């Protein structure tokens, strides 16, 4: 460990480069666990349909704005 970064489990210095060992959970497992929790009525971070629609509308507005150079009102 490195006293400069106490919250990180492992820090490796290679010259001017600092590499951090950060846990990276497997994405598909996390997705399945979130789905399971939603089915069981537990709190979960799954996006609602309304949130998905809102993000899609925003992304579409961004693309239209970029294509036309004009602002888009939602």
Beta strands, then each sheet from edge to edge (+ up, - down):
strand 1: 10-14
strand 2: 17-21
sheet 1: 1+ 2-
end
